[in-house]
């Protein structure tokens, strides 16, 4: 009996490309280990086998979060085997793995956010010259970068969601953006005033030049080669603009934390972020408590 990993991967039609890649990689590692142990196919796998495999992983330098994801991949795979009639019993029932470390996400401080959004070198050139950088491509790139950063922070988008935006997804009159999240799930997110202004400026004076090669179709953002903007392009954008090393996801973390610090309820933040599970959103309450503790320690005379 073959492992039929390709058939399982083909069934993941609603999953993001990164998720599909992770499942394929996790199952390749498992099947390689199993075959080395003399296990020829999924019908020979029981819960004890899976526990041995997780113990094998735990003895290696594998982070608890990664171990939990590997267990999740096995559950999804063997669940598919049962649903498709290939197996009668799911060996992952009752299988447990560590949940991960719950590492706190990075949150940008106010001065970091100000330097990133309000005081980049190109902003000074734009303000001083009115027409912006002398080179049209430099100006177009600046307007694009500004729109990207304002959307990442102002609407809390994932970088993959940002790169997938289409021109028609931004309703500037109503200050809202339609986002396609994980699993092709759609949500409507408000746009901040700076986001609306930045996207409007980019559409007027930046996108026509960058998208002139016609390679991006109706996608909102293009890179300097006229191709669709990629997550790697966004990381390079941050490398140019951030005063210190910053990951694009930090802007999303900062968006959520600032909402909670400002009094937003957890369910609203969950909906804005597009989290399926409230537990995923709850990590930001820990971030906020850490921030409150830091303020207390720095300001209270008897702290």
Secondary structure, 3 states (H helix, E strand, C coil): CCCCHHHHHHCCCCCCHHHHHHHHHHHHHHHHHHHHCCCCCHHHCCHHHHHHHHHHHHCCCCCHHHHHHHHHHHHHHHHHHHHCCCCCCCCCCCCCCCCCCCCCCCCCCHHHHHHHHCCCHHHHHHHHHCCCCCCHHHHHHHHHHHHHHHHHHHCCCCHHHHHCCEHHHEECCCCEEEEECHHHCEEEEECCHHHHHHHHHHHHHCHHHHCCCCCCCCECCECCCCCECCHHHHHHHHHHHCCCCCCHHHHHHHHHHHHHHCCCCHHHHHHHHCCCCHHHHCHHHHHHHHHHHHHHHHHCCCC
